[in-house]
Amino acid sequence: MAWVLLVLSGLLESVWATALAASNGLSRLWPSVVFGVALLLSMSGLALALRTIPVGTGYAVWVGIGAVGTAVIGMTWLGEGVTTAKIVCLVLIVSGVVGLKVLH
């Protein structure tokens, strides 16, 4: 259950990061609200998951999922460039996340 919570928290990291960018420096109300709620839920989920998952593994997985998710959102919906190099780097991050889970 801790791993499911950790993955969901990592996905919420992508939500809050995207909402933070959309908030224009927290000057737009609804993106700022989404940012705050997603941040609270993401951090809470991480905290709960770290009760049973070692902090180094948990934090690395959480950040990795959030980074990959945010990059994918940027490339698919926000018009950020897609290159082979970016895709390879994201695949490497996912490989590292999977490796940490397998080795846990």
C-alpha positions as CSV (number, residue, x, y, z in Angstrom):
1,M,0.0,0.0,0.0
2,A,2.9,2.4,0.7
3,W,4.1,2.0,-2.8
4,V,0.7,2.8,-4.3
5,L,0.6,5.9,-2.1
6,L,4.1,6.9,-3.1
7,V,3.3,6.6,-6.8
8,L,0.1,8.6,-6.4
9,S,2.0,11.2,-4.4
10,G,4.6,11.4,-7.2
11,L,1.8,12.0,-9.8
12,L,0.4,14.7,-7.6
13,E,3.8,16.3,-7.6
14,S,3.3,16.7,-11.4
15,V,-0.1,18.3,-10.7
16,W,1.3,20.8,-8.3
17,A,4.3,21.7,-10.4
18,T,2.1,22.3,-13.4
19,A,-0.4,24.3,-11.4
20,L,2.4,26.4,-9.9
21,A,3.6,27.3,-13.4
22,A,0.0,28.1,-14.4
23,S,-0.5,30.3,-11.3
24,N,1.8,33.0,-12.7
25,G,3.7,33.4,-9.4
26,L,0.6,32.5,-7.3
27,S,-1.3,35.5,-8.8
28,R,-4.1,33.5,-10.4
29,L,-6.6,32.1,-8.0
30,W,-7.6,28.7,-9.3
31,P,-4.2,27.4,-10.4
32,S,-3.0,28.6,-7.0
33,V,-5.7,26.6,-5.2
34,V,-4.9,23.5,-7.2
35,F,-1.2,24.0,-6.4
36,G,-1.9,24.2,-2.7
37,V,-4.2,21.2,-2.5
38,A,-2.1,19.0,-4.7
39,L,1.1,20.0,-2.7
40,L,-0.6,19.2,0.6
41,L,-1.8,15.8,-0.7
42,S,1.5,15.0,-2.4
43,M,3.6,15.8,0.7
44,S,1.1,14.0,3.0
45,G,1.2,10.9,0.8
46,L,5.0,11.0,0.8
47,A,5.1,11.3,4.5
48,L,2.8,8.3,5.0
49,A,4.8,6.2,2.5
50,L,8.0,7.0,4.3
51,R,6.7,5.2,7.3
52,T,7.6,1.9,5.7
53,I,9.8,2.9,2.7
54,P,13.4,4.1,3.4
55,V,13.7,7.8,2.9
56,G,16.4,7.6,0.2
57,T,14.4,5.2,-1.9
58,G,11.0,6.9,-1.3
59,Y,12.2,10.4,-2.0
60,A,14.1,9.4,-5.2
61,V,11.0,7.5,-6.5
62,W,8.7,10.4,-5.6
63,V,10.9,13.0,-7.3
64,G,11.5,10.7,-10.3
65,I,7.8,10.2,-10.9
66,G,7.1,13.9,-10.5
67,A,9.9,14.9,-12.8
68,V,8.9,12.5,-15.5
69,G,5.2,13.3,-15.2
70,T,5.8,17.1,-15.3
71,A,8.1,16.7,-18.3
72,V,5.5,14.6,-20.2
73,I,2.8,17.2,-19.3
74,G,5.0,20.0,-20.7
75,M,5.7,18.1,-23.9
76,T,2.2,16.9,-24.5
77,W,0.0,19.9,-23.4
78,L,2.2,22.9,-22.9
79,G,4.1,23.0,-26.2
80,E,7.6,22.1,-24.9
81,G,9.9,20.6,-27.4
82,V,10.1,16.8,-27.7
83,T,13.5,15.4,-28.7
84,T,15.0,11.9,-28.7
85,A,17.5,13.0,-26.1
86,K,14.7,14.1,-23.7
87,I,12.8,10.8,-24.2
88,V,16.0,8.8,-23.6
89,C,16.6,10.8,-20.4
90,L,13.1,10.3,-19.2
91,V,13.3,6.6,-19.9
92,L,16.5,6.5,-17.8
93,I,14.7,8.1,-14.9
94,V,11.8,5.6,-15.2
95,S,14.4,2.8,-15.3
96,G,15.9,4.1,-12.1
97,V,12.5,4.3,-10.4
98,V,11.7,0.8,-11.4
99,G,15.2,-0.4,-10.3
100,L,14.7,1.2,-6.8
101,K,11.4,-0.6,-6.5
102,V,12.8,-4.0,-7.5
103,L,15.8,-3.6,-5.2
104,H,13.6,-2.6,-2.2
